[in-house]
């Protein structure tokens, strides 16, 4: 089995992790932090907005089951890549849209897909997603892992995360694990 890794930032990690975790071919989806200058940041550090880190989900996947491009397709469905340093009411550089690539091929494919989306005017505004080389990944605290699964009735999960999960399940049903 072939393994590949990519790290994606699309706003709050609680919003994107549950969808990626359910996709066939995704072996793990771990919430964490990347792209900043602070070593071993905590959630509180990142929330203060001065670490430079984004909330991310690091995916380990089998490219023979789900392609990198299919992961990007899901990624661009889960968040608004035209919002700079925010997603909805979550504001700050920690909520930026970013693709942290782990191979040169991922960089090329991410840039090509963004060019296609921009040419097609898929979002009605310029895409501001950052495409950057992966740096050190810092896993988030245990209570953030699979947060939606553990807290489905928490108000943020109920009113922000659940609709994103439902939208992805409707659009990508054939890619979801049984």
C-alpha positions in Angstrom: 0.0 0.0 0.0 1.3 3.4 -1.0 1.1 6.2 1.5 1.1 9.9 0.9 0.8 13.0 3.1 -0.7 16.4 2.6 -1.6 19.1 5.1 -4.6 21.4 4.5 -5.8 24.5 6.2 -9.4 25.6 5.6 -10.5 27.5 8.7 -11.2 25.8 11.9 -9.8 22.3 11.9 -13.0 21.0 13.5 -14.8 21.9 10.3 -12.7 19.9 7.8 -11.3 17.0 9.8 -14.6 15.0 10.0 -15.1 15.0 6.3 -11.6 13.9 5.4 -11.7 11.3 8.1 -14.7 9.6 6.4 -13.2 9.5 2.9 -12.2 6.1 1.5 -8.5 6.1 1.1 -7.8 8.5 3.9 -6.0 6.5 6.6 -5.7 9.3 9.1 -6.8 12.9 9.5 -5.0 14.6 12.4 -5.8 18.2 13.5 -2.9 20.4 14.3 -0.8 23.5 13.5 1.6 24.4 10.8 3.2 27.3 8.9 4.3 29.4 11.8 7.4 30.3 13.8 6.5 29.0 17.3 7.8 25.6 18.3 5.3 23.3 20.1 2.4 25.7 20.0 -0.7 25.1 22.1 -4.3 25.9 21.0 -4.2 29.0 23.2 -1.0 30.1 21.6 -2.4 29.7 18.1 -5.7 31.4 19.1 -3.8 34.5 20.2 -2.8 34.9 16.6 0.9 35.7 16.9 2.4 32.2 16.3 2.0 32.4 12.5 0.5 28.9 12.5 -2.7 27.9 10.8 -5.1 25.3 12.1 -4.6 22.4 9.8 -5.5 18.8 9.2 -2.7 16.5 8.1 -3.9 13.6 5.9 -2.2 10.3 5.3 -3.8 8.7 2.3 -3.5 6.0 -0.3 -3.3 7.7 -3.7 -4.3 4.4 -5.3 -7.7 4.8 -3.6 -8.2 8.6 -3.5 -6.1 11.0 -5.6 -4.6 14.2 -4.4 -6.8 16.0 -6.9 -9.9 14.4 -5.4 -8.7 15.5 -1.9 -8.3 19.1 -3.2 -11.8 18.9 -4.8 -13.2 18.1 -1.3 -11.0 20.8 0.3 -12.3 23.5 -2.0 -15.9 22.4 -1.3 -15.4 22.6 2.5 -14.4 26.2 2.8 -14.4 29.6 1.0 -10.9 30.0 -0.5 -11.6 33.6 -1.3 -11.7 34.8 2.3 -8.3 36.1 3.5 -7.4 35.0 7.0 -10.9 34.0 7.9 -13.7 31.5 7.5 -17.1 32.9 8.4 -17.0 34.3 11.9 -13.5 32.7 12.6 -11.1 35.5 12.0 -7.3 35.6 12.1 -4.3 34.2 10.2 -4.8 30.9 12.0 -7.9 30.4 9.9 -6.3 31.1 6.5 -6.7 28.8 3.5 -3.6 26.9 2.7 -2.2 23.8 1.0 1.0 22.7 2.6 2.5 20.4 0.0 4.8 17.5 0.8 6.1 16.8 -2.7 6.9 19.0 -5.7 4.2 17.1 -7.6 1.6 18.2 -5.0 2.7 21.8 -5.4 2.3 21.6 -9.2 -1.1 20.0 -9.0 -2.4 22.4 -6.4 -1.3 25.4 -8.4 -2.8 23.9 -11.6 -6.1 23.2 -9.9 -6.2 26.8 -8.5 -5.5 28.2 -11.9 -8.4 26.1 -13.4 -10.8 27.2 -10.6 -9.8 30.9 -11.1 -10.2 30.6 -14.9 -13.6 29.1 -14.5 -14.5 31.8 -12.0 -15.7 29.0 -9.7 -15.9 31.2 -6.6 -16.8 34.7 -8.0 -13.8 36.3 -6.3 -10.0 35.7 -6.4 -8.7 32.6 -4.6 -6.4 33.6 -1.8 -5.3 30.0 -0.8 -1.6 29.9 0.1 0.4 27.1 -1.5 3.5 26.5 0.6 6.0 23.8 1.4 5.1 21.8 4.5 7.0 22.7 7.6 6.9 21.0 11.0 3.5 19.6 11.9 2.4 20.0 15.5 -0.6 17.8 16.4 -3.3 19.6 18.3 -4.2 18.6 21.8 -6.1 15.3 22.2 -9.5 16.9 22.8 -9.3 18.5 19.3 -8.9 15.1 17.6 -12.2 13.9 16.1 -13.9 16.8 17.9 -17.1 16.7 15.9 -17.6 13.0 16.4 -17.2 13.5 20.2 -19.2 16.7 20.5 -22.0 16.6 17.8 -24.4 18.6 20.0 -22.0 21.3 20.9 -23.5 24.5 19.3 -20.5 25.3 17.0 -20.6 21.7 15.8 -24.3 21.6 15.3 -24.6 24.9 13.4 -21.3 25.3 11.6 -19.6 21.9 11.3 -22.6 19.6 10.7 -23.8 21.6 7.6 -20.3 21.3 6.1 -20.3 17.6 6.7 -23.8 17.2 5.2 -22.8 19.2 2.1 -19.7 17.1 1.5 -21.6 13.8 2.1 -24.2 14.8 -0.4 -21.7 15.9 -3.0 -19.1 13.1 -2.5 -21.2 10.2 -1.3 -19.4 7.7 -3.5 -16.1 8.6 -1.9 -17.3 8.1 1.7 -16.5 4.9 3.7 -19.5 2.6 4.2 
